Amino acid sequence: MNLLIIFRGGYNRIDDPETVTFNINKFIIEPLKRDNKVTVLFSSYLEDEEKLEVFKQKLKPETVVLNDRVEHTGQIINFKQTLSVIESVYSNYDYVLFLRFEIIYKMSVLEWDIFTKRGLIVPYREESEETFNGTHWYSDTIIIISSEFYIPFSQSIISADLDYFTPHYTLHNIANIMPQTIPVHVIIPGYYNSNTSIRDNPLTIMYGRVYLGENIEKYIK
């Protein structure tokens, strides 16, 4: 398969990019490269040239797109810009994977069982069964779309008003914004919080937050 991995958003709060890139290579990029053609792209901001250079050296993006950061709504604007940038190339790939710079993975991508699914694939339902039933929010730390659904997904997100992105201008709400004809799948069942300083989850750790789990060293060494 041909896979496009896009690292989106900011990286400035990462004190140790060597640790994060080691984890990303070990759990994401190297496993995928064994049986697939993988292209890496950055869509971010020019916040810290030294840190950005580490990410570039370790993750080896073919393209780096840098935009100005916008306060409060920056995540949404960056995601819209990213979607626009790749509209001309998405059809070269079977899946597009949107990842974030500040995530540490606890599970190899090969355990996610994503390539048996078509549509939108996200980590898990957000917070609790009660909360999810009222909001239909999903974790936005990983966003994967299969190529045949890319255009309706992309166009719906790009055209949506900023106020539709709740809570607090995040992407938790994207399944409510995109066409309901696009299937939604989760990587792991259950209900978790994307902020791992609030509650641990089996899939990821958010760098720079208090980690409530144990043995973080086995994921970063």
For each residue, the residues with C-beta under 8 A, 3 or more apart:
1: 35 36 37 94 95 115
2: 36 37 39 92 93 94
3: 32 36 37 38 39 93 94 95 96 97
4: 39 41 86 89 90 92 93 95 96 97
5: 28 29 32 38 39 40 41 97 99
6: 40 41 42 43 82 86 96 97 98 99
7: 40 41 42 43 44 55 59 61 99 100 101
8: 43 44 78 79 82 98 99 100
9: 44 75 78 100 101 102
10: 13 44 45 47 69 74 101 102
11: 14 17 44 47 48 51 52 55 101 102
12: 45 47 48 51
13: 10 102 207 208
14: 11 17 20 51 101 102 207 208
15: 208
16: 19 20
17: 11 14 20 21 51 54 55 58
18: 21 22 54 58
19: 16 22 23 104 220
20: 14 16 17 23 24 101 102 103 104 207 220
21: 17 18 24 25 54 55 58 59
22: 18 19 25 26 58 220 221
23: 19 20 26 27 104 105 219 220
24: 20 21 27 28 29 58 59 99 105
25: 21 22 28 29 30 58 59
26: 22 23 30
27: 23 24 31 105 106 107 108 109 219
28: 5 24 25 31 32 99 105 108 109
29: 5 24 25 32 33 38 40 59
30: 25 26 33 34
31: 27 28 34 108 109 110
32: 3 5 28 29 35 36 38 109 110
33: 29 30 36 38
34: 30 31
35: 1 32
36: 1 2 3 32 33
37: 1 2 3
38: 3 5 29 32 33
39: 2 3 4 5 62 93
40: 5 6 7 29 59 60 61 62
41: 4 5 6 7 61 62 63 64 65 86
42: 6 7 55 56 59 61 63 64 65 66
43: 6 7 8 65 67 78 81 82 85
44: 7 8 9 10 11 47 52 64 65 66 67 78 101
45: 10 12 66 67 68 69 74 78
46: 49 52 66
47: 10 11 12 44 51 52 69
48: 11 12 51 52
49: 46 52 53
50: 53 54
51: 11 12 14 17 47 48 54 55
52: 11 44 46 47 48 49 55 56 64
53: 49 50 56 57
54: 17 18 21 50 51 57 58
55: 7 11 17 21 42 51 52 58 59 61 101
56: 42 52 53 59 60 61 64
57: 53 54 60
58: 17 18 21 22 24 25 54 55
59: 7 21 24 25 29 40 42 55 56
60: 40 56 57
61: 7 40 41 42 55 56 64
62: 39 40 41
63: 41 42
64: 41 42 44 52 56 61
65: 41 42 43 44 81 82 85
66: 42 44 45 46
67: 43 44 45 77 78 81
68: 45
69: 10 45 47 74 78
70: 73 74 77
71: 74
72: 169
73: 70 76 77 162 165 169
74: 10 45 69 70 71 77 78 169
75: 9 78 79 169 170 171
76: 73 79 80 162 165 169 170 171
77: 67 70 73 74 80 81 162
78: 8 9 43 44 45 67 69 74 75 81 82
79: 8 75 76 82 83 98 157 171
80: 76 77 83 84 157 158
81: 43 65 67 77 78 84 85
82: 6 8 43 65 78 79 85 86 98
83: 79 80 86 87 154 157 158
84: 80 81 87 154 158
85: 43 65 81 82
86: 4 6 41 82 83 89 90 96
87: 83 84 90 150 151 154
88:
89: 4 86 92 93
90: 4 86 87 93 96 147 150 151 154
91: 147 150
92: 2 4 89
93: 2 3 4 39 89 90 96 147
94: 1 2 3 115 146 147
95: 1 3 4 114 115 144 145 146 147
96: 3 4 6 86 90 93 144 145 147 150
97: 3 4 5 6 142 143 144
98: 6 8 79 82 142 143 144 145
99: 5 6 7 8 24 28 103 141 142
100: 7 8 9 103 141
101: 7 9 10 11 14 20 44 55
102: 9 10 11 13 14 20 206 207 208
103: 20 99 100 141 142 204 205 206 207
104: 19 20 23 204 205 206 207 216 219 220
105: 23 24 27 28 108 109 203 204 205 219
106: 27 202 203 204 205 219
107: 27 111 112 202 203
108: 27 28 31 105 111 112
109: 27 28 31 32 105 112 114
110: 31 32
111: 107 108
112: 107 108 109 121 187
113: 116 117 187
114: 95 109 117 121 144 185 187
115: 1 94 95
116: 113
117: 113 114 121 146 183 185
118: 146 148 149 183
119: 145 146 149 182 183 184 185
120: 143 144 145 149 153 174 175 178 182 183 184 185
121: 112 114 117 142 143 144 145 146 184 185 186 187
122: 138 139 140 142 143 144 175 184 185 186 187
123: 138 139 141 142 186 187 188 192 194 201 203 204
124: 138 139 186 187 188 189 190 191 192 201 203
125: 129 132 137 138 139 186 190 191 192
126: 131 132 135 137 138 139 172 191 192 193 194
127: 131 132 137 191 192 193
128: 131 132 191
129: 125 132 133 191
130: 133 134
131: 126 127 128 134 135 137 191
132: 125 126 127 128 129 135 136 137 191
133: 129 130 136
134: 130 131
135: 126 131 132 172 173
136: 132 133 173 175 176
137: 125 126 127 131 132 167 172 173 175
138: 122 123 124 125 126 172 174 175 184 186
139: 122 123 124 125 126 142 172 192 194
140: 122 143 170 171 172 174 194
141: 99 100 103 123 194 204 206
142: 97 98 99 103 121 122 123 139 187 203 204
143: 97 98 120 121 122 140 171 174
144: 95 96 97 98 114 120 121 122
145: 95 96 98 119 120 121 149 150 153
146: 94 95 117 118 119 121 149 150
147: 90 91 93 94 95 96 150
148: 118
149: 118 119 120 145 146 152 153 182
150: 87 90 91 96 145 146 147 153 154
151: 87 90 154 155
152: 149 155 156 178 179 181 182
153: 120 145 149 150 156 157 178 179 182
154: 83 84 87 90 150 151 157 158
155: 151 152 158 159
156: 152 153 159 160 177 178 179
157: 79 80 83 153 154 160 174 177 178
158: 80 83 84 154 155
159: 155 156
160: 156 157 164 165 177
161: 164
162: 73 76 77 165 169
163: 166
164: 160 161 173 176 177
165: 73 76 160 162 169 170 171 173 174 177
166: 163 169 170 172 173
167: 137 170 172 173
168:
169: 72 73 74 75 76 162 165 166
170: 75 76 140 165 166 167 173
171: 75 76 79 140 143 165 174
172: 126 135 137 138 139 140 166 167 194
173: 135 136 137 164 165 166 167 170 176 177
174: 120 138 140 143 157 165 171 177 178
175: 120 122 136 137 138 178 184
176: 136 164 173
177: 156 157 160 164 165 173 174
178: 120 152 153 156 157 174 175 182
179: 152 153 156 182
180:
181: 152
182: 119 120 149 152 153 178 179
183: 117 118 119 120
184: 119 120 121 122 138 175
185: 114 117 119 120 121 122
186: 121 122 123 124 125 138 189
187: 112 113 114 121 122 123 124 142 203
188: 123 124 192 201 202 203
189: 124 186
190: 124 125
191: 124 125 126 127 128 129 131 132
192: 123 124 125 126 127 139 188 199 200 201 202 203
193: 126 127 196 198 199 201
194: 123 126 139 140 141 172 201 206
195: 198 199 206 209
196: 193 199 200 201 204 205 206 209 211 212 213
197: 206 209 210 211 212
198: 193 195 212
199: 192 193 195 196 212
200: 192 196 211 212 213
201: 123 124 188 192 193 194 196 204
202: 106 107 188 192
203: 105 106 107 123 124 142 187 188 192
204: 103 104 105 106 123 141 142 196 201
205: 103 104 105 106 196 211 213 216 219
206: 102 103 104 141 194 195 196 197 209
207: 13 14 20 102 103 104
208: 13 14 15 102
209: 195 196 197 206
210: 197
211: 196 197 200 205 216
212: 196 197 198 199 200
213: 196 200 205 216
214:
215: 218 219
216: 104 205 211 213 219 220
217: 220 221
218: 215 221
219: 23 27 104 105 106 205 215 216
220: 19 20 22 23 104 216 217
221: 22 217 218
